[in-house]
Amino acid sequence: MAASGAEGAETDAVAEPAEDRAAVHGAGSLLDCPSCGSAQVVHVLGDDGGVSLVCTSCGHSWS
C-alpha cells in the first residue's frame, strides 16, 4: 500500500546535518559559534528588544 502524502512530508522536513550544510554553503559562515565552531546557531529576541545569537550545540550566547 502507498504511503499517504502527510507521512511523506515528515521525511522531507528533516534538517540537513551541519557537515552537509558546510559543503553546500561554504565553511566558516559568519554565524558559526565562536566557542565550538558549530553552525547550529539561532537568533533569540531579548526582553529589551535586542537580538542575541545562541549556539544550540554548546549553549554559548553572544550578540
C-alpha positions as CSV (number, residue, x, y, z in Angstrom):
1,M,0.0,0.0,0.0
2,A,1.3,3.5,-0.8
3,A,2.2,6.0,2.0
4,S,0.0,9.0,2.4
5,G,1.2,12.4,1.4
6,A,1.3,13.6,5.1
7,E,3.7,10.8,6.1
8,G,6.0,11.6,3.1
9,A,6.1,15.3,4.1
10,E,7.6,14.4,7.5
11,T,10.6,12.9,6.0
12,D,11.1,15.9,3.7
13,A,11.3,18.2,6.7
14,V,14.4,16.7,8.2
15,A,17.1,19.3,8.8
16,E,20.4,18.8,6.9
17,P,23.4,17.9,9.0
18,A,25.9,20.7,9.7
19,E,28.6,18.9,7.7
20,D,26.4,18.8,4.6
21,R,25.4,22.5,5.1
22,A,29.0,23.5,5.2
23,A,29.7,21.7,1.9
24,V,26.8,23.5,0.3
25,H,27.1,27.0,1.8
26,G,30.9,27.1,2.4
27,A,32.8,26.6,5.6
28,G,33.3,29.5,8.0
29,S,30.0,31.3,7.8
30,L,29.6,34.4,9.8
31,L,27.1,32.6,12.1
32,D,29.5,29.8,13.3
33,C,29.7,29.6,17.1
34,P,32.9,31.3,18.3
35,S,33.1,28.9,21.2
36,C,32.7,25.5,19.5
37,G,32.6,26.3,15.7
38,S,29.2,24.7,15.2
39,A,26.8,26.2,12.5
40,Q,23.8,25.4,14.7
41,V,23.1,29.0,15.7
42,V,19.7,30.7,16.3
43,H,18.7,34.3,16.8
44,V,16.9,35.0,20.1
45,L,14.9,38.1,20.8
46,G,15.7,39.5,24.3
47,D,13.3,41.2,26.7
48,D,14.7,44.6,25.9
49,G,14.1,44.1,22.1
50,G,17.7,43.3,21.3
51,V,18.8,40.2,19.4
52,S,21.3,37.7,20.6
53,L,22.8,34.6,18.9
54,V,22.7,31.3,20.7
55,C,24.5,28.1,19.8
56,T,22.2,25.1,20.1
57,S,25.2,22.7,20.3
58,C,27.1,24.2,23.3
59,G,24.7,26.9,24.6
60,H,27.2,29.8,24.1
61,S,25.4,33.1,23.5
62,W,26.6,36.4,22.1
63,S,25.3,39.5,20.4
